[in-house]
């Protein structure tokens, strides 16, 4: 009876006003199996170590039971009325340092705030390698949880983060991340991996394209663009955070692959093969169009500063065209072949300090002239009078 009085006192002190007992049921002197509160709510002793709080006289009348006996060091919370949601309302919850929240009947998944190491962190853990604990941590649209197409479809030896699209009709529309003990890996179930921003590789690192198959053609770098030139840019630093030289490789609107030095103009491109190299690559076809100057008996004039190793001249003046070689941003050893494709004559002659020809050359249609730039002068290598 003393215990009942103490319980009555505790309930009274914890109530805003008072606690009222409707009745108590005793099976042993001084020990109650059931306590009925003022509004018929009940506290019952279901079995040894199991206490239940039951609603009575209302609409839902849910109950909740705490089993303090079945498993050592564990309290099991259950309900016999179908209760399946614990709503904390606006009350925050706190989990202390290094206290693990487990998920799964076998505690296969866990979350913990770790303060055991130098730098505290939130840790998420999962068991791996078995159908009962596949190793996948999956993120998906809430409505897709439990859908058959959100089954990982296998197990993994390393914890893997997988993110699905909102289309649950496909089991393969995902991206996943993991580390296999040697390398970090990013994979997609279907579709390409689109990176919609600039990728910067830090000093001393590189991007390596590995071929998983037996054919060299299995390794591919694909660059695409809806309309503009598309290609790759290579830069060499100047040691002070700037750029000493930049080279662009791209495919232009004429479907031609070109390589050019964007910092200071075109340079000879060398391809080495067992000590043999090609001094210059024909990167593109340049067309020099010279309009009629509309002056009778007076040839039009133009300066040709080649940006490629092959130039076609279209002289549109019936009196012919006088052409002078230019040397702005021309590199030592650069070659050019010039062909007159028009029916009008193209006239070449020496220019002091700029060009050294084997005499004046009146180029007719389909005649050609070959020049090489030596130190600071265009030098004739040959011509063809066709």
Steps between C-alpha positions, in 0.01 A plus 500: 500500500795728566611460139153597374504812714844594365377449140195714580723774634729492193205525262360787701826692496547450124145615417415867431231472769448149626485130410186302565469123510178343396598152627791262552503126452715296739597136476750515782498712808648843426561425129276631222464326158300790357461868582199680350544876479240777519396484132519117491855488359668186629849401609526122496760242589454258208780256587810511711705799388237629251302813573228641275330838483152472348247758386139431598166666439618702200490443123837343417595342835854408394743332735876490534699241690856497628664159539787528746563128539522304174851612397785606725601866476208571268152651528250386236213738418193339340127549454209260468260755347672570170685810616784553248607864534670684781437872442728725703305810399720804553728324748858463383694179559865471589738208463816525706855455373586147387144378555396282206151500346451160334277401208391147411418200716864399494628857547637496144489880459608767746544876554724653764663830592862397549715688751748219557744642245680832472234652273136429587272391215163350413555137399263279302579130494364196322594135492608369158519193283180307572141507376393584856737802504595579141731792577296756306374827648229617258345845457174520304164670478303422815213346303743247346617355831438126503440485123645190334696718256682655792651166604878538451497182294806356672750548777820700525826445684530871583243746637339662194290816480241466222266782386195419286290718274130554575398253227444176688414310179873450433733315735814638335450877503752571775846633575715343770824575683741276688868430565627151423808522722717618211302759306193716538227395258201683348253291297163543335249222447390648167572820313811717489667688782443870429723750677357846443789702634878540472719220634833609647776245553734601782877510452664161462177319411357380170193351333566146380275322249517127563382243247314219676481286185752334269470748212683836503186656353326433830642821645327812374490867586187653348466877464177639358340836434160598357649742245821682602854373454575224748839381615764489769725774637853440626685763702854523636539712809755776545590401855325802647138393472458622142513339156819487296345333196160370399408258224148434372396182322154498353268412214372808319182564303668358186543168683876545505720407793750775582770576753600857565699704744255754640767690696724614217368355175565173324814298564648196325344179630746211522408130506784277616524139388830323569695818452322609181272798523276701275596864534154641437146372493257628239245608755249675279455650154521875493334691216623851421232683303611825336219723371511710185631848586278652229796694360562452128838355400604479866548165673346453843744448787504289815734375772510127567590399856436124501324347800515153347743309280269506195353817348272530197481845340184624334595815304182671380666795322530456121820710510656248734607518866834609649573297813751577774596245765436591865694371802296593807509210749679270256729234646843395386469194276136560410405381150229611261381384160313765300273416204320746272154355440364799307527583127672831581876538548655520848832688509774423755834682534776550756429730793809626677540334839184298454530263202775356277364349178670354194387801302153646445222248448178569306285207618238382257208279592613191693864615519656449841772651719672330797660714774673439833555759771868514599587717802324816376441447128275301271730297271384330181535123494345448159231594255282332242400674177208292384 
